[in-house]
Structure formats: C-alpha cells, structure tokens
Amino acid sequence: MSKRKQYKPDFKARVALEALKGEQTVAELSSRFGVHPTMIHQWKKALLENAAGIFERGAAKKEAEVDPGKIKDLHAKIGQLTIENDFLVNALKPWTEK
C-alpha cells in the first residue's frame, strides 16, 4: 500500500488560484499540475470559504481559548517535577561532588 501524496500549502493555493482564474479547465489544470480534478475542486472551495478570514481585523491577535482546569493541572505537574528534580539532585550529590 502506498501513502497518500501530500501537497504544500503554497502549491495548493497556486492551483486553487489558477482554478479561480478560469483561464483553463479543471481537466487542463489537472494534467498540468498532476493533481486529481477532485482535489482542485476541494482546494478551490476551501480558498473561497476561508478567503474572508485573511481580511478580518485582529485575526492574528486572537489567542486560543485556555481551559483554567488544564492550567491548574499543568501547574501541579510542574510542581511535582520540580520536587522530583530537587530530590534527585540531592540524592546524586555523593557521586557528583569532587
């Protein structure tokens, strides 16, 4: 069994833009870029659906929603690892001191 071919985002964008131009048919673009026509249609649809997001104000400034419970768990884990690290440093002192 072979792996599916993965394409880079800039390649997908270039192909989708060519499809949007309408200068060539999807079949022509398919043979030109070596991509199945269904993929070209999907990339074109994705480009049209997500193009408005490029121009939204503050889109780059949006921060991911953070779960307070997750933060609490991570702080507890940091504390636990710090204690374990300190214990190991003290336990290994006889072998590391010169």
Stockholm file with secondary structure:
# STOCKHOLM 1.0

chainA/1-98         MSKRKQYKPDFKARVALEALKGEQTVAELSSRFGVHPTMIHQWKKALLENAAGIFERGAAKKEAEVDPGKIKDLHAKIGQLTIENDFLVNALKPWTEK
#=GR chainA/1-98 SS CCCCCCCCHHHHHHHHHHHHHTSSCHHHHHHHHTCCHHHHHHHHHHHHHHGGGGGSTTTTTCCCCCCHHHHHHHHHHHHHHHHHHHHHHHHTHHHHCC
#=GC SS_cons        CCCCCCCCHHHHHHHHHHHHHTSSCHHHHHHHHTCCHHHHHHHHHHHHHHGGGGGSTTTTTCCCCCCHHHHHHHHHHHHHHHHHHHHHHHHTHHHHCC
//
